[in-house]
Amino acid sequence: MAGEARTVQAVRAHLVREGGRPRGSVLVKAFWAPGGRGME
């Protein structure tokens, strides 16, 4: 999944804790963070 840094980290944590998925099986890419630059 890809998206805002804190969002993808929270979703990954949920999938690992609640979903029982291995951490390595959930690939995330943070594309931006508040106050940071966009996809330029």
Phi and psi in degrees as a GROMACS rama.xvg file:
@    title "Ramachandran Plot"
@    xaxis  label "Phi"
@    yaxis  label "Psi"
@TYPE xy
-137.311  148.402  ALA-2
164.59  -159.452  GLY-3
-63.916  139.845  GLU-4
-52.4711  -54.2283  ALA-5
-64.8756  -33.6853  ARG-6
-67.0374  -49.1934  THR-7
-66.9602  -32.7095  VAL-8
-65.8345  -41.1114  GLN-9
-66.8669  -41.3419  ALA-10
-66.5058  -42.3319  VAL-11
-60.6391  -45.2645  ARG-12
-60.0076  -40.8452  ALA-13
-64.3422  -45.6462  HIS-14
-62.4726  -35.064  LEU-15
-75.0807  -48.8261  VAL-16
-72.2876  -55.0166  ARG-17
-86.023  -33.5816  GLU-18
-87.9328  -12.5867  GLY-19
71.5997  18.2353  GLY-20
-84.1099  145.078  ARG-21
-63.3942  139.4  PRO-22
-54.9807  -40.0445  ARG-23
-68.5203  -13.612  GLY-24
-87.9495  -5.30155  SER-25
-112.092  104.546  VAL-26
-92.8298  125.471  LEU-27
-124.352  150.814  VAL-28
-137.415  111.164  LYS-29
-82.5719  119.887  ALA-30
-94.8148  -20.5938  PHE-31
-160.525  164.206  TRP-32
-139.325  151.096  ALA-33
-54.9577  133.334  PRO-34
82.8359  -8.35764  GLY-35
-93.8735  -179.453  GLY-36
-83.885  156.663  ARG-37
-82.0592  -155.904  GLY-38
-85.8592  65.6095  MET-39
